[in-house]
Amino acid sequence: MWNFCKLSFNLILLLYFAFIYLGLFSMQSEFNSNNELFRFLLSLVIVQINIIMLLNILLLQRNMRLTCLNLFVIAWICAIFICITLTSGARFLKDLNYVLLWPLTYCYSFLLFKRGILSTSKVVDIMTVLCVYSMILFGVFFTDKANENLGIISIEGMNQIFYALLFIPWIYLNEKKGVQNVILFILLIIVFVSMKRSALMSFSVIYLFSFLFNRNGSKSPKFLLRVSLAFVVLLAAYLFVDSYLDGGVTERLERVEDDGGSGRTDIWMAVWHNILNSSVSEILIGHGHNTVIMSKTLSGVPLSAHNDFLEILYDYGFFLFLLFIVFSFLLWKKLFFLYKNRSPYFFSYLSSLVLFFTMTNLSHLILYPSYIVFLSFLWGMVEAKTSV
């Protein structure tokens, strides 16, 4: 059993590299005729990951502890299965494949760490490699887009940045401070050049918290030198990229007040209007996975809700909406527990919740399995390490 679980994890690790690449590439070729092929390959990789994790979960299920967070995840799996069964129709298997990835990842992570099959240090090193891999791919795709000479519209909104950004909680667990600082420094630059305001907001809040929770270190000359150097390099990156894009960065920042957060306000109002005009059954069990995009809510344009609370209420209905609120509460409750007990996982968990809060309110986390999966792996690990 032990060897099977370790072999399975190594196989999943290889699939994760393909998973990240295909996820990034499908975004890059969003308006390309080959996009459907990459989405199919991504779905195929997710199927393999789900099957391997499910086999491990069934094998190790005796080690599952019924903590509040674990009970929620089990309840979510049951509820989402019922919802998809009732609403997806011919898309049942495809939708189920996507919606089960993050809760299965949580359970898989919890069981492997609870059983002692994985060590924290090894997984942190692996996640660090995946983060660097994601940053390199982001750089390649950013350069490709910039070289297309399609103007600022082709560059802004590069959602690929979130693949690298969502590894921040794992980077804060890396005990090699030199590696940690270098990666965070590079992340700061690429978050800025991505021109994703939600990404910049998340990174800024996490950095602010790191300053507040490290008051002694924040007074040291080395810390002040790093902050000064980061500011100088960020300013240089801004001037270089802004010049390279013919003033595109400045234009993007100037539009923050005028565009209502890239039209989010209009999208939210349109989705809310559709919810109010839904039938009772649609309000209770939802319209089906990813149906905000399919319904072309805003003037016939295929856009998601850009808010997980609205998306869940529309797609999965009122019951799963309540479950999601409970989930949010349990995550924050766990954070306070870690803070009270001075856990070494506290700041990593805090940074994961900053990302969770920002992305669920301004973008998406639950809707896209490629976003939340590495956070759910972290949550499962911390739950295993800190539960009795």
Secondary structure, DSSP 8 states (H G I E B T S, - for coil): -HHHHHHHHHHHHHHHHHHHHHHHHHHHTTTSTTHHHHHHHHHHHHHHHHHHHHHHHHHHGGG----HHHHHHHHHHHHHHHHHHHH-GGGHHHHHHHHTHHHHHHHHHHHHHHTT-S-HHHHHHHHHHHHHHHHHHHHHHHHHHHHTT--HHHHS--TTHHHHHTTHHHHTT-S-HHHHHHHHHHHHHHHHHHT-HHHHHHHHHHHHHHHHTTHHHHTSHHHHHHHHHHHHHHHHHHHHHHHHTTSHHHHHHHTTTTTHHHHHHHHHHHHHHHHHTS-HHHHHH-S-TTHHHHTTTBTTB----SSHHHHHHHHH-HHHHHHHHHHHHHHHHHHHHHHHTT-TTHHHHHHHHHHHHHHHHHS-SSS-HHHHHHHHHHHHHHHHHH--
